[in-house]
């Protein structure tokens, strides 16, 4: 079908493809479509299927040429892109340049642009040096976990007396007062409960209610910093009315064998509980260090790799992030966009902010895919079955039910990819040198943003 093909590779892994089809091919496709329409055409004065070709061409010739054009473009692109190197990115269709239209008796030439998979020039993937922080489980780490368990098993009761103090559980009513001294009815909130000192309240009233007694009311003048989490309050001043309804306190249980038994019947003594906590923390530490090794290895490989990034892949990543953002917000997309509009922002503003992370993510995915191919990483059936069995045991389901769930929800492919990634990192890390770095506390290591 194609008589001439010209492929030009452009910047950022895009390409321009120009195809030429012979005039004979144009005539053949045109005549084929003409015959198809002659069978069904209805024109006044002629029976269906009896319309002369010349009459049909006179009335619908322009439409026939347009249909021929699109049919030839579609079929010739399928032929040209099949097996093309570098392969085209499939997320977006090729973009047609101009408005080409076939002319009978002439060759037909058209041009499209599209993204192609980038050429990846890897840096070193062996002999790399990775430094990990030196971390141990200390007594303070165990005590912190025990304090959390004591808090979770505490008893909340009415405070015997005295003013509000840090750590008290306060129930308040609050409202905003406008410039005229009137109460804004839409701002009123009743029986709002929070722990004094936690900061978990919109107007950050913790310090302001210290010393107040139940039943007491006061008016508070607040000035909020420019970085306040609520954009409607950031950098502004407000007058807030507050009524303290009640105060409660937590009564923490003693740290003894009884507490351990209350937490789980498998623990007979406090020592059993502490041992279990230490084992859990040691496992968490090992997993975190393993994550750090992989992150650092991938970072070094990515930083040393040269490649162009297809714009369509970045767009797909941005849209994926947007869908996740909408789901996590638990608000309709239209409402989110309206909130943005009120704040003078747009979806495109978020995309602009997210683009560097999206580019990094796309680059990582492409490099991992390339490495899995060059390192010949495969997943055996028994390896996949073992992982499914592991997930079944964790979720307390049968192997068959777990497999059915993974297949129905389209997760099986992701699970296989995770196994491939693990095998790839294990292989690459075996060629690295792991060094011990500076000491860092367990809480700093595990709370550090990845």
C-alpha positions as CSV (number, residue, x, y, z in Angstrom):
1,X,0.0,0.0,0.0
2,X,2.7,2.5,1.0
3,X,5.0,3.6,-1.9
4,X,7.1,6.1,0.2
5,X,7.8,6.4,3.9
6,X,9.8,9.1,5.6
7,X,10.3,8.9,9.4
8,X,12.0,11.8,11.2
9,X,12.9,11.5,14.9
10,X,12.4,14.8,16.8
11,X,13.2,16.1,20.3
12,X,11.6,14.7,23.4
13,X,11.0,11.3,21.8
14,X,8.5,12.5,19.2
15,X,8.5,11.7,15.5
16,X,7.1,12.9,12.2
17,X,6.0,10.3,9.7
18,X,5.2,11.2,6.1
19,X,3.5,8.5,3.9
20,X,2.8,8.5,0.2
21,X,0.3,6.2,-1.5
22,X,0.0,5.6,-5.2
23,X,-2.8,7.1,-7.3
24,X,-3.8,3.5,-8.2
25,X,-4.3,2.8,-4.5
26,X,-6.3,5.9,-4.1
27,X,-8.6,4.9,-7.1
28,X,-9.0,1.4,-5.8
29,X,-10.1,2.6,-2.3
30,X,-12.4,5.2,-3.8
31,X,-14.0,2.7,-6.2
32,X,-14.5,0.2,-3.4
33,X,-16.4,2.8,-1.2
34,X,-18.3,4.0,-4.2
35,X,-19.6,0.5,-4.9
36,X,-20.6,0.1,-1.3
37,X,-22.6,3.3,-1.3
38,X,-24.3,2.4,-4.7
39,X,-25.9,-0.6,-3.0
40,X,-27.6,1.5,-0.3
41,X,-27.9,5.1,-1.8
42,X,-31.4,6.6,-2.0
43,X,-31.7,9.5,-4.5
44,X,-35.1,10.8,-5.7
45,X,-35.9,9.4,-9.1
46,X,-33.9,6.2,-8.7
47,X,-34.6,2.9,-7.0
48,X,-32.3,1.8,-4.2
49,X,-29.3,0.1,-5.7
50,X,-30.0,1.5,-9.2
51,X,-28.4,5.0,-8.8
52,X,-25.9,5.6,-11.7
53,X,-22.3,6.1,-10.4
54,X,-22.0,9.5,-12.1
55,X,-25.1,10.7,-10.3
56,X,-23.9,9.6,-6.9
57,X,-20.4,11.1,-7.5
58,X,-22.0,14.4,-8.6
59,X,-24.1,14.6,-5.5
60,X,-21.7,13.1,-2.9
61,X,-18.2,13.2,-4.5
62,X,-16.7,15.4,-1.9
63,X,-17.9,13.1,0.9
64,X,-16.6,10.1,-0.9
65,X,-13.1,11.6,-1.2
66,X,-13.1,12.6,2.5
67,X,-14.1,9.0,3.4
68,X,-11.5,7.6,1.1
69,X,-8.9,9.9,2.7
70,X,-9.6,8.7,6.3
71,X,-9.8,5.1,5.3
72,X,-6.4,5.3,3.5
73,X,-4.8,7.1,6.4
74,X,-6.1,4.6,9.0
75,X,-5.0,1.5,7.0
76,X,-1.6,2.9,6.0
77,X,-0.8,4.0,9.5
78,X,-1.6,0.5,10.8
79,X,0.9,-0.9,8.3
80,X,3.5,1.8,8.9
81,X,3.5,1.6,12.7
82,X,3.4,-2.2,13.0
83,X,6.9,-3.3,14.0
84,X,8.3,0.3,13.7
85,X,11.5,1.1,15.6
86,X,11.4,2.9,17.8
87,X,7.8,1.8,18.6
88,X,5.1,4.4,18.8
89,X,3.6,5.3,22.2
90,X,0.0,4.0,22.1
91,X,-1.6,6.3,24.7
92,X,-2.4,9.0,22.1
93,X,-3.3,8.6,18.4
94,X,-1.0,10.3,15.8
95,X,-1.8,13.9,15.1
96,X,-2.6,14.7,11.5
97,X,-1.0,17.8,10.0
98,X,-3.3,20.0,8.0
99,X,-6.4,18.8,6.2
100,X,-5.3,16.4,3.5
101,X,-7.8,15.3,0.9
102,X,-7.2,12.7,-1.9
103,X,-7.3,13.8,-5.5
104,X,-8.2,11.1,-8.1
105,X,-5.4,10.6,-10.6
106,X,-2.8,11.8,-8.1
107,X,-0.6,10.2,-5.5
108,X,-1.7,10.9,-1.9
109,X,0.8,12.2,0.7
110,X,0.0,13.0,4.4
111,X,2.0,13.7,7.5
112,X,1.4,12.7,11.2
113,X,3.3,13.4,14.4
114,X,3.3,11.1,17.4
115,X,5.4,10.1,20.4
116,X,7.8,7.2,20.3
117,X,9.4,5.2,23.0
118,X,12.7,6.9,24.0
119,X,16.1,5.7,23.3
120,X,17.6,4.9,26.8
121,X,21.3,5.5,27.3
122,X,22.0,3.9,30.7
123,X,24.8,4.9,33.0
124,X,26.5,2.4,35.4
125,X,24.2,-0.2,36.9
126,X,27.0,-2.2,38.6
127,X,29.6,-1.3,41.1
128,X,27.6,1.4,42.7
129,X,28.1,2.5,46.3
130,X,25.1,2.9,48.6
131,X,25.2,4.5,52.0
132,X,22.6,3.5,54.6
133,X,22.1,5.2,57.9
134,X,23.0,3.3,61.1
135,X,19.8,2.8,63.1
136,X,19.0,0.6,66.2
137,X,15.8,0.0,68.2
138,X,16.3,1.9,71.4
139,X,14.4,1.8,74.7
140,X,12.7,5.1,73.9
141,X,11.3,3.5,70.7
142,X,9.7,0.7,72.8
143,X,8.4,3.2,75.4
144,X,6.9,5.3,72.6
145,X,4.9,2.3,71.3
146,X,3.9,1.4,74.9
147,X,2.6,4.9,75.4
148,X,0.5,4.6,72.3
149,X,-1.0,1.4,73.5
150,X,-1.7,2.9,76.9
151,X,-3.4,5.8,75.2
152,X,-5.5,3.5,73.1
153,X,-6.6,1.6,76.2
154,X,-7.2,4.6,78.3
155,X,-10.5,5.6,80.0
156,X,-12.0,9.0,79.3
157,X,-13.9,10.6,82.2
158,X,-15.1,14.0,83.3
159,X,-12.4,16.3,84.7
160,X,-13.0,16.7,88.5
161,X,-12.4,20.5,88.4
162,X,-10.0,23.2,87.5
163,X,-9.4,25.2,84.3
164,X,-8.4,23.8,80.8
165,X,-4.9,22.5,80.6
166,X,-2.9,20.9,77.9
167,X,-3.9,17.3,77.4
168,X,-7.5,17.9,78.4
169,X,-10.3,16.8,76.0
170,X,-12.4,19.9,75.4
171,X,-15.8,20.3,74.0
172,X,-16.4,23.8,72.6
173,X,-18.9,25.9,70.6
174,X,-17.3,28.5,68.4
175,X,-18.4,31.1,65.8
176,X,-17.0,33.9,63.8
177,X,-18.0,37.6,64.4
178,X,-18.0,40.0,61.4
179,X,-16.9,43.6,61.4
180,X,-20.3,44.8,62.6
181,X,-20.2,42.6,65.6
182,X,-22.8,40.2,64.3
183,X,-22.4,36.4,64.4
184,X,-21.9,34.7,61.0
185,X,-24.5,31.9,61.3
186,X,-22.7,29.8,58.7
187,X,-19.6,29.7,60.9
188,X,-21.2,28.3,64.0
189,X,-20.0,24.9,65.2
190,X,-21.3,23.2,68.3
191,X,-19.8,20.5,70.5
192,X,-16.5,20.4,68.7
193,X,-14.2,18.0,70.5
194,X,-10.4,18.1,70.5
195,X,-7.4,17.5,72.7
196,X,-6.0,20.8,74.0
197,X,-2.5,21.3,72.7
198,X,-3.0,19.0,69.6
199,X,-3.7,21.9,67.2
200,X,-6.5,19.8,65.7
201,X,-9.0,22.7,65.3
202,X,-9.6,25.1,62.5
203,X,-8.8,28.4,64.3
204,X,-5.9,27.0,66.4
205,X,-7.6,27.9,69.7
206,X,-5.5,25.7,72.0
207,X,-3.5,28.5,73.7
208,X,-6.6,30.7,73.9
209,X,-8.7,28.4,75.9
210,X,-6.0,27.5,78.5
211,X,-7.3,28.6,81.9
212,X,-11.0,28.7,80.8
213,X,-13.6,26.9,83.0
214,X,-16.6,24.9,81.7
215,X,-19.5,27.2,80.9
216,X,-17.2,30.2,80.3
217,X,-17.3,32.2,77.1
218,X,-14.8,34.7,75.6
219,X,-14.1,36.6,72.4
220,X,-10.7,35.9,70.8
221,X,-8.9,38.1,68.2
222,X,-6.8,35.9,65.9
223,X,-4.2,36.8,63.2
224,X,-3.2,33.8,61.1
225,X,0.2,33.3,59.4
226,X,0.5,33.4,55.6
227,X,1.2,29.6,55.7
228,X,-1.9,28.6,57.5
229,X,-3.3,25.4,56.1
230,X,-6.7,26.9,55.4
231,X,-6.4,29.3,52.4
232,X,-9.4,31.2,53.6
233,X,-7.6,32.2,56.8
234,X,-4.0,32.4,55.6
235,X,-2.6,35.9,56.3
236,X,-5.9,37.2,57.6
237,X,-7.4,38.3,61.0
238,X,-10.6,37.1,62.6
239,X,-12.7,37.6,65.7
240,X,-13.8,34.3,67.2
241,X,-16.4,33.6,69.9
242,X,-15.8,30.5,72.0
243,X,-17.8,28.7,74.7
244,X,-16.1,25.9,76.7
245,X,-18.8,23.3,77.3
246,X,-16.9,20.6,79.2
247,X,-13.5,19.1,80.0
248,X,-12.5,15.5,80.1
249,X,-9.3,13.7,80.9
250,X,-7.7,10.4,80.0
251,X,-6.9,7.9,82.7
252,X,-4.0,5.8,81.5
253,X,-3.8,2.1,82.6
254,X,-0.8,0.9,84.5
255,X,2.1,-0.6,82.5
256,X,1.8,-4.1,83.7
257,X,0.9,-7.7,82.9
258,X,-2.8,-6.9,83.0
259,X,-2.4,-4.3,80.3
260,X,-0.6,-6.8,78.1
261,X,-3.3,-9.4,78.6
262,X,-6.0,-6.8,77.7
263,X,-4.2,-5.9,74.5
264,X,-4.1,-9.5,73.3
265,X,-4.7,-12.8,75.1
266,X,-1.6,-14.3,73.5
267,X,0.5,-12.1,75.9
268,X,0.8,-13.5,79.4
269,X,3.2,-10.9,80.7
270,X,4.4,-7.4,79.9
271,X,7.7,-8.9,78.8
272,X,5.8,-10.9,76.1
273,X,4.3,-7.6,74.9
274,X,7.6,-5.8,74.8
275,X,9.2,-8.7,72.9
276,X,6.4,-8.6,70.3
277,X,6.8,-4.8,69.9
278,X,10.5,-5.1,69.4
279,X,10.1,-7.8,66.8
280,X,7.6,-5.6,64.9
281,X,9.9,-2.6,65.1
282,X,12.9,-4.7,63.9
283,X,10.8,-5.8,60.9
284,X,9.7,-2.3,60.2
285,X,13.3,-1.1,60.3
286,X,14.5,-3.9,58.0
287,X,11.8,-3.0,55.5
288,X,12.6,0.7,55.7
289,X,16.3,0.1,55.1
290,X,15.5,-2.2,52.1
291,X,13.3,0.6,50.7
292,X,16.1,3.1,51.2
293,X,18.6,0.8,49.3
294,X,16.2,0.5,46.4
295,X,15.4,4.2,46.3
296,X,19.1,5.2,46.4
297,X,20.0,2.6,43.7
298,X,17.3,3.7,41.4
299,X,18.1,7.4,42.0
300,X,21.8,6.8,41.0
301,X,20.8,4.9,37.9
302,X,18.1,7.5,36.9
303,X,20.5,10.5,37.5
304,X,23.1,8.8,35.2
305,X,20.7,7.9,32.4
306,X,20.2,10.0,29.3
307,X,16.8,9.9,27.6
308,X,14.0,12.0,26.2
309,X,10.6,11.9,27.7
310,X,7.5,11.5,25.5
311,X,5.0,14.2,26.4
312,X,2.0,11.8,26.1
313,X,3.5,9.6,28.9
314,X,3.9,12.6,31.1
315,X,0.3,13.6,30.4
316,X,-0.9,10.1,31.3
317,X,1.0,10.2,34.6
318,X,-0.5,13.7,35.4
319,X,-4.0,12.5,34.7
320,X,-3.4,9.4,36.9
321,X,-2.2,11.7,39.8
322,X,-5.3,13.9,39.3
323,X,-7.7,10.9,39.5
324,X,-6.0,9.8,42.7
325,X,-6.2,13.3,44.1
326,X,-10.0,13.4,43.3
327,X,-10.6,10.0,44.9
328,X,-8.6,10.9,48.1
329,X,-10.5,14.3,48.4
330,X,-13.8,12.4,48.5
331,X,-15.4,15.3,46.6
332,X,-16.9,15.4,43.1
333,X,-14.4,16.7,40.5
334,X,-16.7,19.6,39.7
335,X,-16.7,20.8,43.3
336,X,-12.9,20.6,43.5
337,X,-12.6,22.7,40.3
338,X,-15.1,25.2,41.8
339,X,-13.0,25.5,45.0
340,X,-9.9,26.0,42.8
341,X,-11.7,28.7,40.9
342,X,-12.6,30.6,44.1
343,X,-8.9,30.5,45.1
344,X,-7.8,31.7,41.7
345,X,-6.3,28.3,40.7
346,X,-6.9,25.9,37.9
347,X,-6.3,22.2,37.2
348,X,-3.5,23.2,34.9
349,X,-1.8,25.1,37.8
350,X,-1.7,21.8,39.7
351,X,-0.4,20.0,36.6
352,X,2.4,22.5,36.3
353,X,3.4,22.0,39.9
354,X,3.2,18.2,39.5
355,X,5.1,18.0,36.3
356,X,8.7,17.6,37.8
357,X,7.5,14.6,39.9
358,X,5.5,13.2,36.9
359,X,8.6,13.4,34.7
360,X,10.7,11.6,37.4
361,X,8.1,8.9,37.8
362,X,7.9,8.3,34.0
363,X,11.6,8.1,33.7
364,X,11.8,5.6,36.6
365,X,9.1,3.4,35.0
366,X,10.8,3.4,31.6
367,X,14.2,2.6,33.1
368,X,12.8,-0.2,35.2
369,X,11.1,-1.7,32.1
370,X,14.3,-1.4,30.1
371,X,16.4,-3.0,32.9
372,X,14.0,-5.9,33.3
373,X,14.4,-6.6,29.6
374,X,18.2,-6.3,29.5
375,X,18.7,-8.2,32.8
376,X,16.3,-10.9,31.5
377,X,14.0,-10.7,34.5
378,X,11.1,-13.2,34.4
379,X,8.5,-14.5,36.9
380,X,8.0,-18.2,37.1
381,X,4.5,-19.6,37.6
382,X,5.5,-21.0,41.0
383,X,6.9,-17.6,42.1
384,X,3.5,-16.0,41.3
385,X,1.6,-18.8,43.0
386,X,3.8,-18.4,46.1
387,X,3.1,-14.6,46.3
388,X,-0.7,-15.2,45.8
389,X,-0.5,-17.8,48.6
390,X,1.2,-15.3,50.8
391,X,-1.5,-12.7,50.2
392,X,-4.2,-15.3,50.8
393,X,-2.7,-16.1,54.2
394,X,-2.5,-12.5,55.1
395,X,-6.1,-11.8,54.1
396,X,-7.3,-15.1,55.5
397,X,-8.8,-16.1,52.2
398,X,-8.4,-19.3,50.2
399,X,-5.9,-19.3,47.3
400,X,-8.8,-19.6,44.8
401,X,-10.7,-16.6,46.3
402,X,-7.6,-14.5,46.4
403,X,-6.7,-15.3,42.7
404,X,-10.3,-14.5,41.7
405,X,-10.2,-11.2,43.5
406,X,-6.8,-10.3,41.9
407,X,-8.1,-11.2,38.4
408,X,-11.5,-9.4,38.7
409,X,-9.9,-6.2,39.9
410,X,-7.0,-6.2,37.4
411,X,-4.4,-6.5,40.1
412,X,-2.7,-9.7,38.9
413,X,-0.5,-7.8,36.4
414,X,0.6,-5.3,39.1
415,X,1.5,-8.2,41.4
416,X,3.6,-9.8,38.7
417,X,5.3,-6.5,38.1
418,X,6.1,-6.1,41.8
419,X,7.8,-9.5,41.8
420,X,9.8,-8.6,38.7
421,X,10.9,-5.3,40.4
422,X,12.0,-7.2,43.5
423,X,14.0,-9.7,41.5
424,X,15.6,-6.9,39.5
425,X,16.6,-4.9,42.6
426,X,17.9,-8.0,44.3
427,X,20.1,-8.7,41.3
428,X,21.4,-5.2,40.9
429,X,22.0,-4.7,44.7
430,X,24.1,-7.8,44.7
431,X,26.6,-5.9,42.5
432,X,26.6,-2.9,44.8
433,X,28.7,-2.0,47.8
434,X,26.6,-1.1,50.9
435,X,28.3,1.3,53.4
436,X,27.2,2.4,56.8
437,X,26.5,6.1,57.2
438,X,25.8,8.4,60.2
439,X,23.6,7.3,63.0
440,X,19.9,8.3,62.9
441,X,17.1,7.6,65.3
442,X,14.4,5.1,64.4
443,X,11.6,7.6,64.6
444,X,13.5,10.0,62.3
445,X,14.2,7.2,59.8
446,X,10.7,5.9,59.6
447,X,8.9,9.3,59.6
448,X,11.2,10.8,56.9
449,X,9.3,11.5,53.7
450,X,10.3,9.2,50.9
